Amino acid sequence: MTPTQQAGQLIMAAMQPGPVTSLDPAISQQGLGSMLYLGGWQGSSTVAAASSHLQEVSPTVDGTKVGMLVAADQEGGEVQQLTGEGFTELPSGLEQAQDPDLRSSAKAWGAELERAGVNVNLAPVADTVPAEIGRANEPIGKWGRQYGSTPQAAGKGALAFARGMQDAGVEPTVKHFPGIGRITGNTDLTATGISDTTATTKDPYLAPFAQNIEGGTRIVMVGSAHYPKIDGETPALFSEKIVTGMLREDLGFDGVAITDDVGAAKAVAATPVGERATKFIAAGGDIVLTADPAQVPTMVTAIQDEAKGDPAFAQQVTASVTRVLTLKEDMGLLRCG
């Protein structure tokens, strides 16, 4: 792969409803390797046509077709980007937790995604929202996105959902490491109220993430909240202590780490666009998710420039690309010919 194609494998860009060709320039010129359906897509056939096109225009490198990670945010309740014909209206996490056969239900929902050419789901939520905070937790509790108010309940629900997705051939994404159940502000909408002043590296709320990693989850989303007892005011996704130290070393995760959105999120708005990519990779992460596809060239250039001037960072890029391509190979997305 060229340096540009390597950098492009480390970016996921959102695609809004409309022309299926809207990401073609990013794929052909920046080597974009992953995308996310955003903006409320209607109908399985519409999504399937877009997914098919994305796989057709994905690059061929030395005779190997390198397919796309095609993602949806199909979590349930208030968070469901694909609706209409062919897609079930999914219950919220709290409602899913009441389902005695959640794994089977999730397999059926995953099969809907698989039929539409979606191979990654940015779910389940593994955050624990304590009962005393409840709906005052803007990102999760307000919408009932959690599976429960204890780590045991959160882990059980998230694992059942994740395994159901895997049963359907869709990769789940456990989020939002190391947990955003105790904050009050929503990191997408504000840079205030997003510090968890309780969490430590031994936090019991890490248990649902550990349980899902042990259960075979291969993608973990890192959030952008702050954890003062762990790494001061550094957002989790830019923290080597959190991404490398806690996720990779403490929990033994060797899969793909992806950011929560860094394109439009207020929590990282003060960080220049290019640095949002390089800081995550430097912390030990792999795929940078942006809701704004216009940012892809800036991010790709920043990754390349940093790698040229910093051998240690260049090694991290290689390690990240290797993790992404290993996942793609396991998913059957690397094809000869």
Residue, then its C-alpha position, 0 to 999 in steps of 0.5 A: m500500500t502507498p502511504t496515502q492508502q495506509a493512512g486512508q485505512l485508518i479513517m471512517a467517514a460518514m455518508q449522508p443519504g443521496p448519491v452513492t458516489s459521494l465518497d468516491p473521491a475520498i476512496s480513490q484519492q485518499g484510500l478511505g477504508s471505512m464508512l458510516y451511514l449517517g443522516g437517516w437512511q430509508g429502506s434496505s434496498t437503498v442501503a444495499a445499493a450504496s453498500s454494493h457500490l462502495q465495495e465495487v470502488s474499494p481499491t485493489v492493491d497488488g492483486t488483492k481487493v481491499g473491501m470497505l468496513v461499511a458501518a451503521d449506528q443501529e443500536g436501538g431506541e433513539v439511535q437507529q440510522l437505518t429505518g423503513e422497509g427491511f429494518t425493524e424498529l429497535p427497542s432501547g437498551l433498557e427495553q432490550a435488557q428485558d428480552p430473555d432471548l436478546r441474542s436471537s433478537a439481535k441476530a435477526w436485527g443483524a441479518e437485516l444489516e447483513r442483507a443491506g451490505v452493512n458489516v459493522n454495527l457501532a453498538p452495543v453500549a457497554d456503559t453503566v449508568p448508576a441509578e442515582i444519575g439515571r436520566a441526568n446522564e445526557p449521552i446515555g441515561k437520558w435516552g435509556r441506551q444502557y442495559g442497566s445500572t450495574p456493571q453486571a446488567a450492562g455487561k450481560g445485555a451488551l454481550a448478548f447483543a454483540r454475540g447476536m450481531q456476530d451470529a449474523g455475520v456483523e461485527p459489533t462495536v463495544k462503546h464508549f470505553p472506558g465508560i461515559g455513564r457517570i458524566t452529565g454532558n453529551t460529548d457530541l454537543t458540549a465540552t462541559g460536564i464531560s469529566d468522570t471524577t470517579a473512574t480509576t484504572k481499576d473501575p468496576y465499570l470496566a467489567p462490561f468492556a472486559q467481558n465483551i473483549e473476552g467474549g470475542t468482540r473485535i472493535v472497541m469505540v473509545g469515547s472523548a470524555h475526561y478522566p482526571k484520576i487517570d489522565g487529567e484533562t486529556p480526552a480518553l481517545f487521545s490518552e495513551k494511558i487509556v487506549t494503550g495502558m488500559l484497553r490494550e495492556d490491562l484488558g489485553f485487547d488486540g483488535v481495532a480501536i475506533t474513536d467516537d465521532v471527532g468530526a463534529a463533536k464539541a468535546v474535541a472541537a478545540t483540537p485541530v482536525g489533523e491532530r484529532a487523527t494523529k493523537f488517537i493513533a499516537a495513543g494506540g488507536d486505529i480508526v478515526l471516525t468523522a461525521d464530516p467527510a470533507q475532513v478526510p484529506t486533512m486527516v490523511t495528510a496529517i497522518q502521512d506527514e507525522a509518519k514521515g517525521d517521526p519513526a515511532f509514529a510511523q511504526q504505530v501507523t503500520a501496527s494500526v493498518t495491520r490490525v485493520l487489515t487483519l480484521k478485514e481479512d477475518m471478515g472476508l473483505l480481502r479478496c484475490g483477483 
